[in-house]
Amino acid sequence: MSNFSHNIAPYIKREMMRSYRAQKKGDIAAAFRHLENAHVLGQESTYWHVKVHYLMLCWALRQRDFKEITGQLVRIIGAVCLTAIDGAPIGNTGGSNVHALKVMPISAEHAEIILKTKSLSR
């Protein structure tokens, strides 16, 4: 696992835990939002990028959302193939409601976390 992957892990795990808690409370929209946050934070790490898409796939399966299921299957393959060659679009939230290659703005909070994590990784 790269230094970046290791250093960004606590932030991604925090979002994954928030997603889990929201899902348990029945707030499926919030659960997915937290997975989107985890995606933005981890998409420069092949490990975390693939893992978050897998969790999004699990979310979609629980919702029986066939559009999201299909989208996540495609995105898992893309994450495996593109992340290592810096082909992942920065800021993309990872859901099938946005084009898989669309670059999106990153919130100030997430940008700060990513920048801090990259500086620790050097």
N, C-alpha and C positions, 0 to 999 in steps of 0.2 A: 504494500500500500504506500502511495507517495506521501510526502510530508503534508501536501495540501489536503489530501484525503483524510489523513490522520487529524490534522488541525481543525478542519471544518466539521468533523464528526459530531462534536457536542451540540453544535447549532442545528445540524440536520436531525439528530436524535431528539432534540427538544421539540422540533416541529412534528416529528413522527409521533411523539408522545401526545402532543396536543391533538393531533389528528385522531389518535386512538381514543382519547378521552371524549372528544366531540362525537365520535361514532357511537361510543357507549351511551352517551346522553341522547342519541337519536338525531343529532344535528349533522346530517350528512353533508350539507353544504359547507359548514365550517370544517368538517373532517377533510374534505377535498381541498379547501383553501390552504390548510396547513400542509398538505402534500405538495401543493403548488409552491408554497414557500420553500419547502425542503428541496424541491426541484431546482428552483432558481439558485439556491445556495450551493447545491452539489453538482450541478451539471458540468462542471469542469473536471470532475473525477469520474472515471468510467465506473468504478465500483458503486459510488453513491447514485450516479445518474441512472444506472440500470436498476438498482435496488428501489429507488423512488418510483420509477415506471412500473416495476413489479407490484409495488404497493398500490399504485393507481389502478392497475389491472385488477387487483384483489377488491378494491373499492367498487370498481365497475361491475365485477361479478356479483357482489352482494346486492347491488342496485338493479341487476339484470339490465344494465344499460349497454345494449349491443353496439351502439355507435362508439361508446367509450372503450368497450372491450376490444373492438377491431382497431381503434386508434392506438390503444396502448400496446397491442401486439406489434404493430408497425413501429411504434416508438422504441420499444425494447430493442428491436433489431437495429434501428438507427442509432440508439445510444451505444450499443456494443461496437458498431462500425465507425461512427463519426467522432465520438468523444476523444479517443486517443490521438486523432489527427487534428484536433481543435476545430472540428466541423459542427459542433453544437452551437445553435444560435443563442447568443447571450441574452439573458432576461426572459426567454421563453418560459411560460408557466407550465408547459408539459401536458396540458389537457387536450383532448381532441376538439375542443371548442375554438382552438387557434391552429393556424397552419404550423406544421411540425418544424418548418425552417424559418419562421418569422422571428426576427430580432425584436425584442421588446425592452422598454425602459426598466431599469432596476430601481427599486425603492431606495431611498437614502440609507435606511437601516440595513438593508441587505448589502448594498454597495460597501458600506463601512465594514461589515463583518467579513466580506470577501477580501477586501483590501488588507484588513488586519491579518487575516489568515494567510494570505499570500506573503505578507512581509515576514511572518513567523516561519514560513516554509523555505525561505532562502538560506 
